[in-house]
Amino acid sequence: FERAKSAVQQGADYVAFGACFPSGTKPNAPRAELNLFSQAKILKVPSVAIGGITLENVSNVINAGANAIAVIGELFNRDIQDIAPCAQQFSSSF
């Protein structure tokens, strides 16, 4: 949180926290606790959840206060015809 706070003080217009869940893309990424999103509200910039976001757990980060999500694996580990419907499901989560 202190790094996010410092970034905003230096002009960042959003902050990102992750990996929120185990990630196949970055398996050794440190875990970010979901309570960071509620803490980030005082920074008055949007917060983004990244790392291991799936259709099954996206509601957890939204309920924790994330304003946006970054998704790689859940989309691109699918068959090509399943990517657009999956992305639409993520979009309708907000």
mmCIF file of the C-alpha atoms, coordinates in Angstrom:
data_MODEL
# 
_entry.id   MODEL 
# 
loop_
_atom_site.group_PDB 
_atom_site.id 
_atom_site.type_symbol 
_atom_site.label_atom_id 
_atom_site.label_alt_id 
_atom_site.label_comp_id 
_atom_site.label_asym_id 
_atom_site.label_entity_id 
_atom_site.label_seq_id 
_atom_site.pdbx_PDB_ins_code 
_atom_site.Cartn_x 
_atom_site.Cartn_y 
_atom_site.Cartn_z 
_atom_site.occupancy 
_atom_site.B_iso_or_equiv 
_atom_site.pdbx_formal_charge 
_atom_site.auth_seq_id 
_atom_site.auth_comp_id 
_atom_site.auth_asym_id 
_atom_site.auth_atom_id 
_atom_site.pdbx_PDB_model_num 
ATOM 1  C CA . PHE A 1 1  ? 0.000   0.000   0.000   1.00 0.00 ? 1  PHE A CA 1 
ATOM 2  C CA . GLU A 1 2  ? 2.834   2.396   0.779   1.00 0.00 ? 2  GLU A CA 1 
ATOM 3  C CA . ARG A 1 3  ? 4.238   1.918   -2.730  1.00 0.00 ? 3  ARG A CA 1 
ATOM 4  C CA . ALA A 1 4  ? 0.816   2.706   -4.213  1.00 0.00 ? 4  ALA A CA 1 
ATOM 5  C CA . LYS A 1 5  ? 0.499   5.776   -2.001  1.00 0.00 ? 5  LYS A CA 1 
ATOM 6  C CA . SER A 1 6  ? 3.939   6.975   -3.087  1.00 0.00 ? 6  SER A CA 1 
ATOM 7  C CA . ALA A 1 7  ? 3.091   6.401   -6.745  1.00 0.00 ? 7  ALA A CA 1 
ATOM 8  C CA . VAL A 1 8  ? -0.049  8.519   -6.461  1.00 0.00 ? 8  VAL A CA 1 
ATOM 9  C CA . GLN A 1 9  ? 1.889   11.268  -4.704  1.00 0.00 ? 9  GLN A CA 1 
ATOM 10 C CA . GLN A 1 10 ? 4.261   11.216  -7.688  1.00 0.00 ? 10 GLN A CA 1 
ATOM 11 C CA . GLY A 1 11 ? 1.388   11.570  -10.165 1.00 0.00 ? 11 GLY A CA 1 
ATOM 12 C CA . ALA A 1 12 ? 0.102   8.056   -10.905 1.00 0.00 ? 12 ALA A CA 1 
ATOM 13 C CA . ASP A 1 13 ? -3.481  8.148   -12.120 1.00 0.00 ? 13 ASP A CA 1 
ATOM 14 C CA . TYR A 1 14 ? -4.251  4.564   -11.066 1.00 0.00 ? 14 TYR A CA 1 
ATOM 15 C CA . VAL A 1 15 ? -2.759  1.807   -8.925  1.00 0.00 ? 15 VAL A CA 1 
ATOM 16 C CA . ALA A 1 16 ? -2.615  -1.944  -9.487  1.00 0.00 ? 16 ALA A CA 1 
ATOM 17 C CA . PHE A 1 17 ? -2.316  -4.718  -6.921  1.00 0.00 ? 17 PHE A CA 1 
ATOM 18 C CA . GLY A 1 18 ? -1.411  -8.305  -7.645  1.00 0.00 ? 18 GLY A CA 1 
ATOM 19 C CA . ALA A 1 19 ? -1.107  -11.124 -7.885  1.00 0.00 ? 19 ALA A CA 1 
ATOM 20 C CA . CYS A 1 20 ? -4.507  -11.378 -6.267  1.00 0.00 ? 20 CYS A CA 1 
ATOM 21 C CA . PHE A 1 21 ? -4.632  -15.144 -6.830  1.00 0.00 ? 21 PHE A CA 1 
ATOM 22 C CA . PRO A 1 22 ? -2.123  -17.748 -8.001  1.00 0.00 ? 22 PRO A CA 1 
ATOM 23 C CA . SER A 1 23 ? -1.173  -16.925 -11.571 1.00 0.00 ? 23 SER A CA 1 
ATOM 24 C CA . GLY A 1 24 ? 0.021   -19.219 -14.304 1.00 0.00 ? 24 GLY A CA 1 
ATOM 25 C CA . THR A 1 25 ? 1.420   -16.225 -16.169 1.00 0.00 ? 25 THR A CA 1 
ATOM 26 C CA . LYS A 1 26 ? 3.617   -15.120 -13.258 1.00 0.00 ? 26 LYS A CA 1 
ATOM 27 C CA . PRO A 1 27 ? 3.717   -18.074 -10.867 1.00 0.00 ? 27 PRO A CA 1 
ATOM 28 C CA . ASN A 1 28 ? 6.315   -16.489 -8.560  1.00 0.00 ? 28 ASN A CA 1 
ATOM 29 C CA . ALA A 1 29 ? 4.580   -13.131 -8.214  1.00 0.00 ? 29 ALA A CA 1 
ATOM 30 C CA . PRO A 1 30 ? 4.020   -12.087 -4.603  1.00 0.00 ? 30 PRO A CA 1 
ATOM 31 C CA . ARG A 1 31 ? 0.408   -12.245 -3.439  1.00 0.00 ? 31 ARG A CA 1 
ATOM 32 C CA . ALA A 1 32 ? -1.543  -9.052  -2.838  1.00 0.00 ? 32 ALA A CA 1 
ATOM 33 C CA . GLU A 1 33 ? -4.206  -9.183  -0.160  1.00 0.00 ? 33 GLU A CA 1 
ATOM 34 C CA . LEU A 1 34 ? -7.673  -8.150  -1.331  1.00 0.00 ? 34 LEU A CA 1 
ATOM 35 C CA . ASN A 1 35 ? -7.990  -5.671  1.544   1.00 0.00 ? 35 ASN A CA 1 
ATOM 36 C CA . LEU A 1 36 ? -5.601  -3.408  -0.405  1.00 0.00 ? 36 LEU A CA 1 
ATOM 37 C CA . PHE A 1 37 ? -8.541  -2.404  -2.604  1.00 0.00 ? 37 PHE A CA 1 
ATOM 38 C CA . SER A 1 38 ? -10.585 -1.026  0.279   1.00 0.00 ? 38 SER A CA 1 
ATOM 39 C CA . GLN A 1 39 ? -7.490  0.767   1.609   1.00 0.00 ? 39 GLN A CA 1 
ATOM 40 C CA . ALA A 1 40 ? -6.862  2.259   -1.835  1.00 0.00 ? 40 ALA A CA 1 
ATOM 41 C CA . LYS A 1 41 ? -10.153 4.182   -1.762  1.00 0.00 ? 41 LYS A CA 1 
ATOM 42 C CA . ILE A 1 42 ? -8.404  6.963   0.195   1.00 0.00 ? 42 ILE A CA 1 
ATOM 43 C CA . LEU A 1 43 ? -5.962  7.436   -2.695  1.00 0.00 ? 43 LEU A CA 1 
ATOM 44 C CA . LYS A 1 44 ? -8.809  8.726   -4.895  1.00 0.00 ? 44 LYS A CA 1 
ATOM 45 C CA . VAL A 1 45 ? -7.542  6.984   -8.028  1.00 0.00 ? 45 VAL A CA 1 
ATOM 46 C CA . PRO A 1 46 ? -8.867  3.802   -9.646  1.00 0.00 ? 46 PRO A CA 1 
ATOM 47 C CA . SER A 1 47 ? -7.421  0.485   -8.491  1.00 0.00 ? 47 SER A CA 1 
ATOM 48 C CA . VAL A 1 48 ? -6.789  -2.487  -10.763 1.00 0.00 ? 48 VAL A CA 1 
ATOM 49 C CA . ALA A 1 49 ? -6.685  -6.147  -9.748  1.00 0.00 ? 49 ALA A CA 1 
ATOM 50 C CA . ILE A 1 50 ? -4.213  -8.355  -11.587 1.00 0.00 ? 50 ILE A CA 1 
ATOM 51 C CA . GLY A 1 51 ? -2.991  -11.906 -11.276 1.00 0.00 ? 51 GLY A CA 1 
ATOM 52 C CA . GLY A 1 52 ? -5.001  -15.092 -11.435 1.00 0.00 ? 52 GLY A CA 1 
ATOM 53 C CA . ILE A 1 53 ? -8.331  -13.371 -12.126 1.00 0.00 ? 53 ILE A CA 1 
ATOM 54 C CA . THR A 1 54 ? -10.905 -15.897 -13.359 1.00 0.00 ? 54 THR A CA 1 
ATOM 55 C CA . LEU A 1 55 ? -14.635 -15.872 -13.962 1.00 0.00 ? 55 LEU A CA 1 
ATOM 56 C CA . GLU A 1 56 ? -14.963 -17.794 -10.702 1.00 0.00 ? 56 GLU A CA 1 
ATOM 57 C CA . ASN A 1 57 ? -13.107 -15.249 -8.548  1.00 0.00 ? 57 ASN A CA 1 
ATOM 58 C CA . VAL A 1 58 ? -13.709 -11.919 -10.316 1.00 0.00 ? 58 VAL A CA 1 
ATOM 59 C CA . SER A 1 59 ? -16.564 -11.107 -7.928  1.00 0.00 ? 59 SER A CA 1 
ATOM 60 C CA . ASN A 1 60 ? -14.106 -11.350 -5.013  1.00 0.00 ? 60 ASN A CA 1 
ATOM 61 C CA . VAL A 1 61 ? -11.956 -8.509  -6.343  1.00 0.00 ? 61 VAL A CA 1 
ATOM 62 C CA . ILE A 1 62 ? -14.975 -6.434  -7.318  1.00 0.00 ? 62 ILE A CA 1 
ATOM 63 C CA . ASN A 1 63 ? -16.499 -6.896  -3.870  1.00 0.00 ? 63 ASN A CA 1 
ATOM 64 C CA . ALA A 1 64 ? -13.127 -5.991  -2.334  1.00 0.00 ? 64 ALA A CA 1 
ATOM 65 C CA . GLY A 1 65 ? -13.295 -2.638  -4.159  1.00 0.00 ? 65 GLY A CA 1 
ATOM 66 C CA . ALA A 1 66 ? -11.264 -3.052  -7.356  1.00 0.00 ? 66 ALA A CA 1 
ATOM 67 C CA . ASN A 1 67 ? -12.350 -0.625  -10.074 1.00 0.00 ? 67 ASN A CA 1 
ATOM 68 C CA . ALA A 1 68 ? -10.920 -2.671  -12.930 1.00 0.00 ? 68 ALA A CA 1 
ATOM 69 C CA . ILE A 1 69 ? -9.256  -5.988  -13.674 1.00 0.00 ? 69 ILE A CA 1 
ATOM 70 C CA . ALA A 1 70 ? -6.362  -7.122  -15.841 1.00 0.00 ? 70 ALA A CA 1 
ATOM 71 C CA . VAL A 1 71 ? -6.808  -10.591 -17.305 1.00 0.00 ? 71 VAL A CA 1 
ATOM 72 C CA . ILE A 1 72 ? -4.485  -12.705 -19.438 1.00 0.00 ? 72 ILE A CA 1 
ATOM 73 C CA . GLY A 1 73 ? -4.641  -16.418 -18.705 1.00 0.00 ? 73 GLY A CA 1 
ATOM 74 C CA . GLU A 1 74 ? -8.396  -16.788 -18.341 1.00 0.00 ? 74 GLU A CA 1 
ATOM 75 C CA . LEU A 1 75 ? -8.850  -15.338 -21.827 1.00 0.00 ? 75 LEU A CA 1 
ATOM 76 C CA . PHE A 1 76 ? -5.912  -16.650 -23.776 1.00 0.00 ? 76 PHE A CA 1 
ATOM 77 C CA . ASN A 1 77 ? -5.899  -20.169 -22.395 1.00 0.00 ? 77 ASN A CA 1 
ATOM 78 C CA . ARG A 1 78 ? -9.243  -20.702 -24.134 1.00 0.00 ? 78 ARG A CA 1 
ATOM 79 C CA . ASP A 1 79 ? -10.114 -21.819 -27.648 1.00 0.00 ? 79 ASP A CA 1 
ATOM 80 C CA . ILE A 1 80 ? -10.190 -18.836 -29.998 1.00 0.00 ? 80 ILE A CA 1 
ATOM 81 C CA . GLN A 1 81 ? -13.984 -18.947 -30.343 1.00 0.00 ? 81 GLN A CA 1 
ATOM 82 C CA . ASP A 1 82 ? -14.399 -18.772 -26.546 1.00 0.00 ? 82 ASP A CA 1 
ATOM 83 C CA . ILE A 1 83 ? -12.347 -15.590 -26.001 1.00 0.00 ? 83 ILE A CA 1 
ATOM 84 C CA . ALA A 1 84 ? -15.013 -13.019 -26.927 1.00 0.00 ? 84 ALA A CA 1 
ATOM 85 C CA . PRO A 1 85 ? -17.782 -14.620 -24.810 1.00 0.00 ? 85 PRO A CA 1 
ATOM 86 C CA . CYS A 1 86 ? -15.382 -14.879 -21.871 1.00 0.00 ? 86 CYS A CA 1 
ATOM 87 C CA . ALA A 1 87 ? -14.375 -11.223 -22.211 1.00 0.00 ? 87 ALA A CA 1 
ATOM 88 C CA . GLN A 1 88 ? -18.056 -10.256 -22.332 1.00 0.00 ? 88 GLN A CA 1 
ATOM 89 C CA . GLN A 1 89 ? -18.684 -12.173 -19.106 1.00 0.00 ? 89 GLN A CA 1 
ATOM 90 C CA . PHE A 1 90 ? -15.845 -10.260 -17.433 1.00 0.00 ? 90 PHE A CA 1 
ATOM 91 C CA . SER A 1 91 ? -17.238 -6.953  -18.721 1.00 0.00 ? 91 SER A CA 1 
ATOM 92 C CA . SER A 1 92 ? -20.700 -7.705  -17.386 1.00 0.00 ? 92 SER A CA 1 
ATOM 93 C CA . SER A 1 93 ? -19.218 -8.434  -13.948 1.00 0.00 ? 93 SER A CA 1 
ATOM 94 C CA . PHE A 1 94 ? -18.946 -4.699  -13.199 1.00 0.00 ? 94 PHE A CA 1 
# 
